[in-house]
Amino acid sequence: ALAADVRAILGPATKIGYAADWSEYFGHQPQDGSGDVLFHLDPLWAHPAIDFVGIDNYMPLSDWRDGTAHRDAAAGSPYDLAYLASNVAGGEGYDWYYADAAGRDAQERLPIRDTAHSEHWVFRYKDLVGWWSNPHVNRPGGVRAAAPTAWVPGSKPIWFTELGCPAVDKGTNQPNVFFDPKSSESFFPYYSNGIRDDFIQYRYLQAVFAHWKDPAHNPVSSVYGGRMVNMDHAYVWAWDARPWPEFPNLLETWIDGDNYERGHWLNGRATLAALADVVAEISNRCGLEDIDVSRLYGALTGYSVEAVESGRQSLQPLMLAYAFDSHATDADLGFTSRGGPPTAEAVEEDCVLVGGKPAVARTRSPELETPGRVAFAFVRSDPDYRAGAVEATSPEAAESHSAQTSLPIVLSEGAARGIAERWLSESRTSREAVTFSLPPSRLAVSPGDVLAFTTGLRRELFRVDRVEETGHRSINAVRIEEGIYRAPQIRSAAQGSETVPVPGPAYAEFLDLPLLNGDEVPHAPHIAVTRTPWTGRIAVYSANEDAGYRLNCEVRRPSVMGETLDALPAAQAGSWMQASVRVRINRGVLQSRSQLDVLNGANVAALRHGGAGDWEVFQFERADLVAPNVYRLGGLLRGQAGTDGTMPATWPVGTDFVLLDGAAMQLRLPSSARGLERHYRFGPSTRSYDDVSYQHRVEAFAGVGLRPYRPAHLGVVRQANGDIRISWIRRTRLDGDSWQGTDAPLGESRELYHLRISSGGSLLREFMPQSPEAVYLAADQAADAAPSGVEIEVAQVSDLFGPGPYERYSFDG
């Protein structure tokens, strides 16, 4: 009656149907012991006012679990299109079912069988062909009725009134669920880790559309002449009418915006490109037509080829971001995503002995060659496609070991951080490599394969990088860990409203410092940054000119900075100074430390006035709070790390103060760029470098870490014959505090000094001695018309830096 009423209202031209849930469209089979099998909706489906059978289609396409110990692992990947497509009319709901949650956890699959009448399709909600093309006979109480229902086989098309999958890890396991913390019906799909995954949604739609658009799977009706499933009326859930990207970003307007990230929405995702398609296009442009991308998984929001470059250059950023390899195949080239299950097994006993060498050779690259920190810039997938930057740091590694790059790829912040974590983990795991030889019969092992290699009771996974045919098969492989390539537990932060106030500017000091611990890059400067309030990382970009910026580093912690409130006169280096100086700091605290702690490197700071000139490095023993944010520093060690040679007569009031506690980051600077002006922009890492919150500076650096120290103990003696003998003690910028050696390390490629003798400001003579002594001969004095009183200056010379600070001596005798 309702269908007839709707037809009367809408007229004959309107298509009318009912959107039934995928779990109810085909019948009602209560598991209550009654044995009922009822086609309860057939009166509606058969009604002449109904034009189509509507199904809200959220049928599962996978039963995936992490690891390789599950029943579908042979497919290799939850993104495998053949695997997903095989489950459109197969797998759970067609071939088998789970009796309960415990059975699902144990993967105890029970076959779907109609043991009474062999009409298996009756119980298969995925068997649309069986349901659509057969008469329906009710079985009340389990007894088959004498006549079928009113349903005429093949009489009406099926429309997918809804069709979709959430963009979340393992979304195809349970496409019907939706995560919403504000709802009591909020769930993640079975065995999902809850991380956003746009590609699984992409693959779900690919698989469903490919299956039903294949005539072999979609029969033609003898009644109306069309296909069973009318894919012109397949309505993907959901395309939101609210404007994107205002939705989901304006959270104060739409409170469900937080749900977008892992929801069913297509807005912002419909234009995704498959990684395989992008790689194929780049390869085709390079003349490679016969390539294999069947094992390449991932989707891109955007990618920019920024210049005329080779195919290899275009592919390398993608290979880093999406973790895949290239290798020679029977085709021109093959590409394989990392993280697949082992494709081959080998044991040590399989190996061939070659030239008396061990059957298996293991190597491990040095810790110093392994980055403990990785960082990269990317294009944010926000409304303005602004520049972003992320980093990942290992707590076990020295911060000085870093790897940085820029990727011209559009990414969400969560995806970018996941890439950084995976890159860091992979770089540390792949330190371990193995080389061995297999007999010629092991042809199945190829580059790109994941090989499970067993030595004794130890089973490890290796990725085969190279195979050489030399009468045997020489294998070079690096160790991998299966878990590295699973989606990391990182979520993007909500974009929030664009009406959020613009962050205030950061303040930075660029410090061209000497070597403090000996592990720094000698010629590279540091940057110390602060910002009030500190709201997160500060990204630093650099360029040769005020354009074309690249991420240089990210500063993770604010530095303690300030200014002096007293004048500070010069003092003897290397001696405890009992005078004090007051400093006002912007944040944090200063602490008193014992003299032993100070001598071991505590409480190091730097001073410079007016934003120009050299920095003095000093240390302090006492820090007494005398007013809010004001400390009196006492027990000073002045002119540390060789900066006594550039200490001015007095540091005036208002001299810049920076605490060197590890918060300052060392910038990347090519050695060829020493002395050249470079452009720097720094500001919040969540903003683009052209945002108003970024500051612009132009700086040039001498590379003070290469500067020799000023010589010490300059002595001058006039000999009986009138010669002036000059001697000094060499100092070193490298390992000068060690007592292990017989002499201070030279620290330079050769020992060389510059000695100048002058009078009244006029240069009389200069020398380039190669040892810490020289003689000003009486004959040379006469030739120079040297008076009895002369000024003598000496500096150590570096082939890279030139002369360091000069030690001076006024000689009158």
Secondary structure, DSSP 8 states (H G I E B T S, - for coil): -HHHHHHHHH-TTS--EEEEETTTTT-B---SSS--BB-TTHHHHT-TT--EEEEEE--------SSS-STTGGG--TT-HHHHHHTTTSSBTTTEE-SSHHHHHHT--EE---TTT--GGGG-TT-HHHHHHS----BGGG---SS--S--TT-S-EEEEEE---SBTTGGG-TT-B--TTSTTB---TT----B-HHHHHHHHHHHHHHHTSTTTS-B-TTTSSBSEEEEEEEES---SS-TTHHHH-TTT-GGGGGGGGSS--TTTTT-EEHHHHHHHHHHHTT--SEEEEE---EESEE---SS--HHHHHHHHHHHHTEEEE--SSSEEEEETT---SEEEEGGG----TT--SEEEEE--GGGS-SEEEEEEEE-STT--EEEEEEE-TTS-TT-EEEEEEEEEE-HHHHHHHHHHHHHHHHHTTEEEEEEE-TT-TT--TT-EEEEEETTEEEEEEEEEEEESSSEEEEEEEE-GGGGS--S--------TTS------EEEEE----SSS-S-TT--EEEEE-SS--S-EEEEEESSSSS-EEEEEE-S---EEEESS-EE---TTSEE---EEEEESSS------HHHHHTT-SEEEEESTT-S--EEEEEEEEEEEETTEEEEEEEEEEETTGGGG--SEE-TT-EEEE-SS-SEE----GGGTTS-EEEEEEETTS-TTSTT-EEEEE----GGG-----EEEEEEE-TTS-EEEEEE---SSSTT--SSSS----SSS--EEEEEEETTEEEEEE--SSSEEEE-HHHHHHHT--SEEEEEEEEEETTTEE---EEEEEE-
